Amino acid sequence: MKILVIDDERPARKELIQQILDLYPESQIQEADSGFEALKCIRGQNFDLMFVDINLNDMEGTALAGEAKGILPYAQIVFATAYSQYAVKAFELEADNYILKPFDPERLKRVLEKCHRDYTTLLEAKGRQLQTTAKAQGEASPEAFSSNRLAINVSRTFILLDIEQIVYIETAGRSCIIHTTSRDYRENQLLGEYEKRLSSKVFFRIHKSYLVNLNYIAEMFPWANNSLALKLQGFETAILPIGREKVKHLRQLLGI
């Protein structure tokens, strides 16, 4: 999930962020120290979950939550407060939950688990809606939705990766490692599944263990036993062998 933590007290922000990462290490978290900064983030990006401090230095958290819901209606909102009486106000505003300061790890765990279940349910509902719409209009299957992104499931968190930022994918035991321009992700999925999901993109399986983005090929050169290998932009230290049966097709794709 993509999460925004809004609190004007830096220690409280950092503590909450660390606790979230301890429970869901693959979460993408941003922070804001005021209502003004939070609104800048919300207007420029999409968030799945927001933790909102009730008492911000420039506006009430309740007012910010109302603004946020208007901009991101599907985002979940959890109020963070040191005062239990605000819990009633939180539910009046249809907030998804609340947590009290100092943050109790067990309470936060239950809140995050609920938010994650609701988030998953929302994704599934959107998928069904897209499938119904596609069938009604005689369009392509729902896999065409957000065709420039790849959904992966990492540590119980759904992450949408920009396909153009995926450099290559390699097998790692019973799972795969997805190498992007910014970081790596591990998912319990077979390489053949990624090959099918990315078949309409600029990806080519050069070897039983490697699926590469053709746009990132930097060089191709002779390798052991009269075979070939290649290097990719940003990963020049990694030498990826090319299967003998793949060489001709790869040359055709690259025009060499």
ABEGO torsion letter per residue (X at the ends): XBBBBBBABAAAAAAAAAAAAAABAABBBBBBABAAAAAAAAAABBBABBBBBABBAABBAAAAAAAAAAABAABBBBBBBABAAAAAAAAAAGBABBBBOBBBAAAAAAAAAAAAAAAAAAAAAAAAAAAAAAAAAGBBBAAABGAABBBBBBGGBBBBBBAAABABBBBBEABBBBBBAABBBBBBBBAAAAAAAAAABBBBBABAABBBBAAABABBBBBBGGBBBBBBBGAAABBBBBBAAAAAAAAAAAGX
